């Protein structure tokens, strides 16, 4: 069994996938690299096959009809033989020195049946020559195994993202994780649905994942997010339906997951307000009705919070506040 499996969902990635693969190869025989060619029209599949032929004990090339990012993550999980599972997008990469520390720490903890390792990530705004590291030192105990009851306050920019999460592979299978096909923003489901199954956590304070920001067609590009708002809404509804979070025993986990739902509602609502058509406003109202009808207790909690109440302000003052909140989120989350 490998120590850790890295899945690289790849669609028309010939121009940049080499960087992701090469940084992971420095992990040697402890790692498994699963390149999932998601129906690419360029040389992505050929490049994947070349790496698999050159590194047969490390790299697997898996080819499938186009199913989207989520289906590629599902496929990677099905083929994973590693004790742990991590997704690396094909335009991102990892820090090689940090990878050595991740591997060494996971080896040390291999007998502990650790469920989740959390690492730092860095927004790499290459076009601007800027970096923005995101760490969890103020929110999590450092360098020790802990539970949800030990966590502290998560600031708005410290949500656990796919970039920062390394799950135990069997836990993902046991919790029935399966991401929807042909849908963007499914990384939110990936880091939300498994959380109630997580009993042990370890935070390794290293800047491991390098998240590239800057392509015009990137999913976090503002205009792209507007065009794909229906997919954002779909993912938000899946998250709402995945758990009755108000019944979770751990108050700290419950509060974290409620806040995550609030964040998802905020992102969807803000973009629907920014689109500013009768149809988009109707979709915003329908989304809030969906939350209310699905879980009224959760609805009251989310709507009663600062973000929820702001999103229901009417008229020009409401728009001004919402625009300000978006600009703040833009700096925090790296929207381009």
KEZAVO-197841 format. One record per residue (C-alpha): residue in one letter; x, y, z. Coordinates in Angstrom, 1 decimal, decimal comma. Layout:
N
<atom type="A" px="X" py="Y" pz="Z"/>
...
//
This chain:
336
<atom type="X" px="0,0" py="0,0" pz="0,0"/>
<atom type="X" px="1,2" py="3,5" pz="-0,9"/>
<atom type="X" px="1,3" py="6,1" pz="1,9"/>
<atom type="X" px="-0,6" py="8,8" pz="-0,1"/>
<atom type="X" px="-2,4" py="8,9" pz="-3,4"/>
<atom type="X" px="-2,5" py="12,2" pz="-5,3"/>
<atom type="X" px="-5,3" py="12,5" pz="-7,9"/>
<atom type="X" px="-4,7" py="15,1" pz="-10,7"/>
<atom type="X" px="-8,0" py="15,8" pz="-12,5"/>
<atom type="X" px="-6,9" py="16,9" pz="-16,0"/>
<atom type="X" px="-8,9" py="18,4" pz="-18,8"/>
<atom type="X" px="-7,0" py="20,0" pz="-21,7"/>
<atom type="X" px="-4,1" py="20,5" pz="-19,4"/>
<atom type="X" px="-1,1" py="19,9" pz="-21,7"/>
<atom type="X" px="0,3" py="23,4" pz="-21,1"/>
<atom type="X" px="0,8" py="23,2" pz="-17,4"/>
<atom type="X" px="0,2" py="19,7" pz="-16,0"/>
<atom type="X" px="3,9" py="18,8" pz="-16,0"/>
<atom type="X" px="4,6" py="21,2" pz="-13,2"/>
<atom type="X" px="2,1" py="19,5" pz="-10,9"/>
<atom type="X" px="3,4" py="16,1" pz="-11,7"/>
<atom type="X" px="7,0" py="16,9" pz="-11,4"/>
<atom type="X" px="6,6" py="18,4" pz="-7,9"/>
<atom type="X" px="4,8" py="15,3" pz="-6,7"/>
<atom type="X" px="7,4" py="12,9" pz="-8,2"/>
<atom type="X" px="9,8" py="14,2" pz="-5,6"/>
<atom type="X" px="7,8" py="12,2" pz="-3,0"/>
<atom type="X" px="9,3" py="9,0" pz="-4,5"/>
<atom type="X" px="7,8" py="5,6" pz="-3,9"/>
<atom type="X" px="5,8" py="6,7" pz="-0,9"/>
<atom type="X" px="3,4" py="8,5" pz="-3,3"/>
<atom type="X" px="1,0" py="7,4" pz="-6,0"/>
<atom type="X" px="0,1" py="9,9" pz="-8,7"/>
<atom type="X" px="-3,2" py="9,2" pz="-10,5"/>
<atom type="X" px="-3,6" py="11,4" pz="-13,6"/>
<atom type="X" px="-7,2" py="11,3" pz="-14,6"/>
<atom type="X" px="-7,6" py="12,4" pz="-18,2"/>
<atom type="X" px="-11,2" py="13,7" pz="-18,3"/>
<atom type="X" px="-11,9" py="13,4" pz="-22,0"/>
<atom type="X" px="-9,3" py="15,9" pz="-23,0"/>
<atom type="X" px="-9,2" py="17,1" pz="-26,7"/>
<atom type="X" px="-5,4" py="18,0" pz="-26,6"/>
<atom type="X" px="-2,3" py="16,0" pz="-25,6"/>
<atom type="X" px="-3,2" py="15,6" pz="-21,9"/>
<atom type="X" px="-3,9" py="11,8" pz="-22,3"/>
<atom type="X" px="-0,6" py="11,3" pz="-24,2"/>
<atom type="X" px="1,4" py="13,2" pz="-21,5"/>
<atom type="X" px="-0,3" py="11,1" pz="-18,8"/>
<atom type="X" px="0,6" py="7,9" pz="-20,6"/>
<atom type="X" px="4,2" py="9,0" pz="-21,0"/>
<atom type="X" px="4,6" py="9,7" pz="-17,3"/>
<atom type="X" px="3,0" py="6,3" pz="-16,5"/>
<atom type="X" px="5,4" py="4,5" pz="-18,8"/>
<atom type="X" px="8,4" py="6,4" pz="-17,3"/>
<atom type="X" px="7,4" py="5,9" pz="-13,7"/>
<atom type="X" px="5,3" py="2,7" pz="-13,6"/>
<atom type="X" px="5,6" py="2,3" pz="-9,8"/>
<atom type="X" px="4,4" py="5,8" pz="-9,1"/>
<atom type="X" px="2,1" py="7,1" pz="-11,9"/>
<atom type="X" px="-1,2" py="5,8" pz="-13,1"/>
<atom type="X" px="-2,9" py="7,2" pz="-16,2"/>
<atom type="X" px="-6,7" py="6,8" pz="-16,2"/>
<atom type="X" px="-8,8" py="7,8" pz="-19,2"/>
<atom type="X" px="-12,5" py="8,5" pz="-19,1"/>
<atom type="X" px="-15,2" py="10,3" pz="-21,0"/>
<atom type="X" px="-15,6" py="13,9" pz="-19,9"/>
<atom type="X" px="-17,5" py="14,0" pz="-16,6"/>
<atom type="X" px="-16,2" py="17,1" pz="-15,0"/>
<atom type="X" px="-13,9" py="17,8" pz="-12,1"/>
<atom type="X" px="-16,1" py="15,9" pz="-9,6"/>
<atom type="X" px="-16,2" py="12,8" pz="-11,6"/>
<atom type="X" px="-12,4" py="12,9" pz="-12,1"/>
<atom type="X" px="-12,1" py="13,1" pz="-8,3"/>
<atom type="X" px="-14,4" py="10,2" pz="-7,9"/>
<atom type="X" px="-12,4" py="8,2" pz="-10,4"/>
<atom type="X" px="-9,1" py="9,0" pz="-8,6"/>
<atom type="X" px="-10,6" py="7,8" pz="-5,4"/>
<atom type="X" px="-11,7" py="4,5" pz="-7,0"/>
<atom type="X" px="-8,2" py="3,8" pz="-8,2"/>
<atom type="X" px="-6,4" py="5,0" pz="-5,1"/>
<atom type="X" px="-4,3" py="2,5" pz="-3,2"/>
<atom type="X" px="-2,8" py="5,0" pz="-0,8"/>
<atom type="X" px="-3,7" py="5,2" pz="2,9"/>
<atom type="X" px="-4,4" py="8,9" pz="2,3"/>
<atom type="X" px="-6,0" py="10,8" pz="-0,6"/>
<atom type="X" px="-5,2" py="14,3" pz="-1,9"/>
<atom type="X" px="-6,5" py="16,1" pz="-4,9"/>
<atom type="X" px="-4,1" py="18,4" pz="-6,8"/>
<atom type="X" px="-5,6" py="20,4" pz="-9,7"/>
<atom type="X" px="-3,6" py="20,2" pz="-12,9"/>
<atom type="X" px="-2,7" py="23,9" pz="-12,9"/>
<atom type="X" px="-1,5" py="23,9" pz="-9,3"/>
<atom type="X" px="1,5" py="22,3" pz="-7,6"/>
<atom type="X" px="3,0" py="21,5" pz="-4,3"/>
<atom type="X" px="6,0" py="22,8" pz="-2,4"/>
<atom type="X" px="8,7" py="20,0" pz="-2,6"/>
<atom type="X" px="10,2" py="20,6" pz="0,8"/>
<atom type="X" px="6,7" py="20,7" pz="2,4"/>
<atom type="X" px="5,9" py="17,4" pz="0,6"/>
<atom type="X" px="8,8" py="15,8" pz="2,4"/>
<atom type="X" px="7,4" py="17,0" pz="5,8"/>
<atom type="X" px="3,9" py="15,8" pz="4,9"/>
<atom type="X" px="5,2" py="12,3" pz="4,0"/>
<atom type="X" px="7,5" py="12,1" pz="7,1"/>
<atom type="X" px="4,6" py="13,2" pz="9,4"/>
<atom type="X" px="2,1" py="10,8" pz="7,9"/>
<atom type="X" px="4,6" py="7,9" pz="8,3"/>
<atom type="X" px="5,0" py="8,9" pz="12,0"/>
<atom type="X" px="1,2" py="8,9" pz="12,4"/>
<atom type="X" px="0,5" py="5,8" pz="10,3"/>
<atom type="X" px="-0,5" py="3,7" pz="13,3"/>
<atom type="X" px="-2,8" py="6,3" pz="14,7"/>
<atom type="X" px="-5,5" py="5,9" pz="12,0"/>
<atom type="X" px="-5,6" py="9,6" pz="11,5"/>
<atom type="X" px="-8,7" py="10,8" pz="9,6"/>
<atom type="X" px="-7,7" py="14,2" pz="8,4"/>
<atom type="X" px="-4,4" py="16,2" pz="8,0"/>
<atom type="X" px="-4,7" py="19,9" pz="7,4"/>
<atom type="X" px="-1,9" py="21,9" pz="5,7"/>
<atom type="X" px="-1,5" py="25,5" pz="4,6"/>
<atom type="X" px="-2,0" py="26,7" pz="1,1"/>
<atom type="X" px="-0,7" py="29,7" pz="-0,9"/>
<atom type="X" px="-2,5" py="31,8" pz="-3,4"/>
<atom type="X" px="-0,1" py="32,1" pz="-6,3"/>
<atom type="X" px="-1,1" py="35,2" pz="-8,3"/>
<atom type="X" px="1,7" py="34,6" pz="-10,8"/>
<atom type="X" px="0,6" py="37,3" pz="-13,2"/>
<atom type="X" px="0,9" py="39,9" pz="-10,5"/>
<atom type="X" px="4,0" py="38,4" pz="-8,9"/>
<atom type="X" px="2,1" py="38,1" pz="-5,5"/>
<atom type="X" px="1,6" py="35,3" pz="-3,0"/>
<atom type="X" px="-0,9" py="35,1" pz="-0,2"/>
<atom type="X" px="-0,3" py="32,2" pz="2,3"/>
<atom type="X" px="-3,2" py="30,9" pz="4,3"/>
<atom type="X" px="-2,5" py="29,2" pz="7,6"/>
<atom type="X" px="-4,5" py="27,8" pz="10,5"/>
<atom type="X" px="-2,3" py="28,6" pz="13,5"/>
<atom type="X" px="-4,9" py="30,7" pz="15,2"/>
<atom type="X" px="-7,7" py="28,2" pz="14,7"/>
<atom type="X" px="-6,1" py="24,8" pz="15,3"/>
<atom type="X" px="-3,6" py="23,1" pz="17,7"/>
<atom type="X" px="-0,2" py="22,7" pz="15,9"/>
<atom type="X" px="1,7" py="19,5" pz="15,7"/>
<atom type="X" px="-0,6" py="17,2" pz="17,7"/>
<atom type="X" px="-3,6" py="14,9" pz="17,1"/>
<atom type="X" px="-6,8" py="16,6" pz="18,2"/>
<atom type="X" px="-10,6" py="16,4" pz="17,9"/>
<atom type="X" px="-13,3" py="18,9" pz="16,9"/>
<atom type="X" px="-13,7" py="19,8" pz="20,6"/>
<atom type="X" px="-10,2" py="21,2" pz="20,5"/>
<atom type="X" px="-10,6" py="23,6" pz="17,6"/>
<atom type="X" px="-10,6" py="27,4" pz="18,1"/>
<atom type="X" px="-12,3" py="30,2" pz="16,2"/>
<atom type="X" px="-12,0" py="30,0" pz="12,4"/>
<atom type="X" px="-11,6" py="33,4" pz="10,7"/>
<atom type="X" px="-13,5" py="33,9" pz="7,5"/>
<atom type="X" px="-10,4" py="33,1" pz="5,4"/>
<atom type="X" px="-9,6" py="29,9" pz="7,3"/>
<atom type="X" px="-12,3" py="27,6" pz="6,1"/>
<atom type="X" px="-10,9" py="24,1" pz="5,3"/>
<atom type="X" px="-10,6" py="23,9" pz="1,5"/>
<atom type="X" px="-9,7" py="21,1" pz="-0,9"/>
<atom type="X" px="-6,2" py="22,7" pz="-1,1"/>
<atom type="X" px="-5,7" py="22,2" pz="2,7"/>
<atom type="X" px="-7,3" py="18,8" pz="3,3"/>
<atom type="X" px="-5,7" py="15,4" pz="3,2"/>
<atom type="X" px="-8,2" py="12,7" pz="4,1"/>
<atom type="X" px="-7,8" py="9,0" pz="5,0"/>
<atom type="X" px="-8,8" py="7,2" pz="1,9"/>
<atom type="X" px="-11,1" py="4,7" pz="3,5"/>
<atom type="X" px="-13,0" py="7,4" pz="5,4"/>
<atom type="X" px="-14,0" py="9,0" pz="2,1"/>
<atom type="X" px="-15,2" py="5,6" pz="0,9"/>
<atom type="X" px="-17,0" py="4,8" pz="4,1"/>
<atom type="X" px="-18,9" py="8,1" pz="4,1"/>
<atom type="X" px="-20,2" py="7,5" pz="0,6"/>
<atom type="X" px="-18,6" py="10,5" pz="-1,0"/>
<atom type="X" px="-19,5" py="10,8" pz="-4,6"/>
<atom type="X" px="-19,3" py="14,2" pz="-6,3"/>
<atom type="X" px="-21,8" py="15,1" pz="-9,1"/>
<atom type="X" px="-20,8" py="15,0" pz="-12,7"/>
<atom type="X" px="-20,5" py="18,1" pz="-14,9"/>
<atom type="X" px="-20,6" py="20,5" pz="-12,0"/>
<atom type="X" px="-18,1" py="23,1" pz="-10,9"/>
<atom type="X" px="-17,5" py="24,1" pz="-7,3"/>
<atom type="X" px="-17,8" py="20,5" pz="-6,0"/>
<atom type="X" px="-14,6" py="20,9" pz="-4,0"/>
<atom type="X" px="-17,0" py="22,5" pz="-1,4"/>
<atom type="X" px="-18,8" py="19,1" pz="-1,1"/>
<atom type="X" px="-15,5" py="17,3" pz="-0,8"/>
<atom type="X" px="-14,4" py="19,3" pz="2,3"/>
<atom type="X" px="-17,9" py="19,4" pz="3,9"/>
<atom type="X" px="-19,6" py="16,1" pz="3,6"/>
<atom type="X" px="-17,0" py="13,9" pz="5,3"/>
<atom type="X" px="-16,5" py="16,2" pz="8,3"/>
<atom type="X" px="-18,9" py="14,4" pz="10,8"/>
<atom type="X" px="-17,0" py="11,2" pz="10,1"/>
<atom type="X" px="-13,7" py="12,7" pz="11,1"/>
<atom type="X" px="-12,7" py="11,8" pz="14,6"/>
<atom type="X" px="-9,0" py="12,7" pz="14,6"/>
<atom type="X" px="-7,2" py="15,6" pz="13,0"/>
<atom type="X" px="-3,6" py="16,8" pz="12,7"/>
<atom type="X" px="-2,5" py="20,3" pz="11,6"/>
<atom type="X" px="0,9" py="20,5" pz="9,9"/>
<atom type="X" px="2,0" py="24,1" pz="9,7"/>
<atom type="X" px="3,7" py="24,0" pz="6,3"/>
<atom type="X" px="2,9" py="26,0" pz="3,1"/>
<atom type="X" px="2,2" py="22,9" pz="1,1"/>
<atom type="X" px="-0,4" py="23,5" pz="-1,7"/>
<atom type="X" px="0,3" py="26,2" pz="-4,3"/>
<atom type="X" px="-3,0" py="27,4" pz="-5,8"/>
<atom type="X" px="-2,6" py="29,2" pz="-9,1"/>
<atom type="X" px="-4,8" py="32,3" pz="-9,6"/>
<atom type="X" px="-5,0" py="34,2" pz="-12,9"/>
<atom type="X" px="-6,4" py="32,3" pz="-15,9"/>
<atom type="X" px="-9,3" py="34,0" pz="-17,6"/>
<atom type="X" px="-11,3" py="30,7" pz="-17,7"/>
<atom type="X" px="-10,6" py="29,8" pz="-14,1"/>
<atom type="X" px="-13,7" py="28,8" pz="-12,1"/>
<atom type="X" px="-13,1" py="31,6" pz="-9,5"/>
<atom type="X" px="-13,0" py="34,3" pz="-12,2"/>
<atom type="X" px="-15,9" py="36,7" pz="-11,4"/>
<atom type="X" px="-17,5" py="36,6" pz="-14,9"/>
<atom type="X" px="-17,1" py="32,8" pz="-15,0"/>
<atom type="X" px="-18,8" py="32,5" pz="-11,6"/>
<atom type="X" px="-21,7" py="34,6" pz="-12,9"/>
<atom type="X" px="-22,2" py="32,3" pz="-15,9"/>
<atom type="X" px="-22,0" py="29,2" pz="-13,7"/>
<atom type="X" px="-24,2" py="30,5" pz="-10,9"/>
<atom type="X" px="-26,7" py="27,6" pz="-11,4"/>
<atom type="X" px="-23,9" py="25,1" pz="-10,6"/>
<atom type="X" px="-23,0" py="27,1" pz="-7,5"/>
<atom type="X" px="-26,6" py="26,9" pz="-6,4"/>
<atom type="X" px="-26,7" py="23,2" pz="-7,1"/>
<atom type="X" px="-23,6" py="22,6" pz="-4,9"/>
<atom type="X" px="-25,1" py="24,7" pz="-2,1"/>
<atom type="X" px="-28,3" py="22,7" pz="-2,1"/>
<atom type="X" px="-26,3" py="19,4" pz="-2,0"/>
<atom type="X" px="-24,4" py="20,7" pz="1,0"/>
<atom type="X" px="-27,7" py="21,7" pz="2,7"/>
<atom type="X" px="-29,1" py="18,2" pz="2,2"/>
<atom type="X" px="-26,0" py="16,3" pz="3,1"/>
<atom type="X" px="-26,4" py="16,5" pz="6,9"/>
<atom type="X" px="-28,8" py="17,7" pz="9,6"/>
<atom type="X" px="-26,0" py="19,8" pz="11,1"/>
<atom type="X" px="-28,1" py="21,1" pz="13,9"/>
<atom type="X" px="-28,2" py="17,5" pz="15,4"/>
<atom type="X" px="-24,4" py="17,1" pz="15,5"/>
<atom type="X" px="-23,1" py="16,3" pz="19,0"/>
<atom type="X" px="-20,0" py="18,5" pz="18,8"/>
<atom type="X" px="-21,0" py="22,1" pz="19,2"/>
<atom type="X" px="-17,7" py="23,3" pz="17,7"/>
<atom type="X" px="-18,2" py="21,1" pz="14,6"/>
<atom type="X" px="-21,8" py="22,2" pz="14,4"/>
<atom type="X" px="-20,9" py="25,8" pz="14,5"/>
<atom type="X" px="-18,2" py="25,4" pz="11,9"/>
<atom type="X" px="-20,6" py="23,6" pz="9,5"/>
<atom type="X" px="-23,3" py="26,1" pz="10,1"/>
<atom type="X" px="-20,9" py="28,9" pz="9,2"/>
<atom type="X" px="-19,8" py="27,0" pz="6,1"/>
<atom type="X" px="-23,5" py="26,8" pz="4,9"/>
<atom type="X" px="-23,7" py="30,5" pz="5,6"/>
<atom type="X" px="-20,6" py="31,1" pz="3,5"/>
<atom type="X" px="-22,1" py="29,1" pz="0,6"/>
<atom type="X" px="-25,4" py="31,0" pz="0,9"/>
<atom type="X" px="-23,5" py="34,2" pz="0,9"/>
<atom type="X" px="-21,5" py="33,5" pz="-2,3"/>
<atom type="X" px="-24,6" py="32,3" pz="-4,2"/>
<atom type="X" px="-26,7" py="35,3" pz="-3,0"/>
<atom type="X" px="-24,0" py="37,9" pz="-3,7"/>
<atom type="X" px="-23,5" py="36,8" pz="-7,2"/>
<atom type="X" px="-27,2" py="36,5" pz="-7,9"/>
<atom type="X" px="-27,6" py="40,1" pz="-6,6"/>
<atom type="X" px="-24,6" py="41,3" pz="-8,7"/>
<atom type="X" px="-26,2" py="39,7" pz="-11,8"/>
<atom type="X" px="-29,2" py="41,9" pz="-10,9"/>
<atom type="X" px="-32,0" py="40,6" pz="-13,1"/>
<atom type="X" px="-35,5" py="39,6" pz="-12,1"/>
<atom type="X" px="-34,6" py="36,0" pz="-12,8"/>
<atom type="X" px="-31,5" py="36,1" pz="-10,6"/>
<atom type="X" px="-33,3" py="37,8" pz="-7,7"/>
<atom type="X" px="-36,0" py="35,1" pz="-8,0"/>
<atom type="X" px="-33,3" py="32,4" pz="-7,8"/>
<atom type="X" px="-31,9" py="34,0" pz="-4,7"/>
<atom type="X" px="-35,3" py="34,0" pz="-3,0"/>
<atom type="X" px="-35,9" py="30,4" pz="-4,1"/>
<atom type="X" px="-32,5" py="29,3" pz="-2,6"/>
<atom type="X" px="-33,4" py="30,8" pz="0,8"/>
<atom type="X" px="-36,8" py="29,2" pz="0,6"/>
<atom type="X" px="-35,1" py="25,9" pz="-0,2"/>
<atom type="X" px="-32,9" py="26,2" pz="3,0"/>
<atom type="X" px="-36,0" py="27,1" pz="5,0"/>
<atom type="X" px="-38,0" py="24,1" pz="3,8"/>
<atom type="X" px="-35,1" py="21,7" pz="4,1"/>
<atom type="X" px="-34,1" py="22,7" pz="7,6"/>
<atom type="X" px="-35,9" py="25,6" pz="9,3"/>
<atom type="X" px="-33,6" py="25,5" pz="12,4"/>
<atom type="X" px="-30,5" py="25,9" pz="10,2"/>
<atom type="X" px="-32,3" py="28,6" pz="8,1"/>
<atom type="X" px="-33,0" py="30,7" pz="11,2"/>
<atom type="X" px="-29,4" py="30,2" pz="12,3"/>
<atom type="X" px="-27,9" py="31,3" pz="9,0"/>
<atom type="X" px="-30,4" py="34,1" pz="8,3"/>
<atom type="X" px="-29,9" py="35,5" pz="11,8"/>
<atom type="X" px="-26,2" py="35,7" pz="11,4"/>
<atom type="X" px="-24,4" py="38,9" pz="10,2"/>
<atom type="X" px="-24,0" py="37,7" pz="6,6"/>
<atom type="X" px="-27,5" py="36,3" pz="6,4"/>
<atom type="X" px="-29,1" py="39,5" pz="7,6"/>
<atom type="X" px="-27,0" py="41,7" pz="5,3"/>
<atom type="X" px="-28,1" py="39,7" pz="2,3"/>
<atom type="X" px="-31,7" py="40,6" pz="2,9"/>
<atom type="X" px="-31,2" py="44,4" pz="3,0"/>
<atom type="X" px="-33,3" py="46,1" pz="0,4"/>
<atom type="X" px="-32,6" py="49,1" pz="-1,9"/>
<atom type="X" px="-29,4" py="51,1" pz="-2,4"/>
<atom type="X" px="-28,0" py="50,7" pz="1,1"/>
<atom type="X" px="-28,3" py="46,9" pz="0,8"/>
<atom type="X" px="-26,4" py="47,0" pz="-2,5"/>
<atom type="X" px="-23,7" py="49,2" pz="-1,2"/>
<atom type="X" px="-23,1" py="46,9" pz="1,8"/>
<atom type="X" px="-23,2" py="43,8" pz="-0,4"/>
<atom type="X" px="-20,7" py="45,3" pz="-2,8"/>
<atom type="X" px="-18,4" py="46,1" pz="0,1"/>
<atom type="X" px="-18,7" py="42,6" pz="1,4"/>
<atom type="X" px="-17,9" py="41,2" pz="-2,0"/>
<atom type="X" px="-14,8" py="43,3" pz="-2,3"/>
<atom type="X" px="-13,6" py="42,1" pz="1,1"/>
<atom type="X" px="-14,3" py="38,5" pz="0,1"/>
<atom type="X" px="-12,4" py="39,1" pz="-3,2"/>
<atom type="X" px="-9,3" py="39,9" pz="-1,3"/>
<atom type="X" px="-9,7" py="37,0" pz="1,2"/>
<atom type="X" px="-10,7" py="34,3" pz="-1,2"/>
<atom type="X" px="-8,6" py="35,4" pz="-4,2"/>
<atom type="X" px="-11,4" py="35,9" pz="-6,8"/>
<atom type="X" px="-9,8" py="37,3" pz="-9,9"/>
//
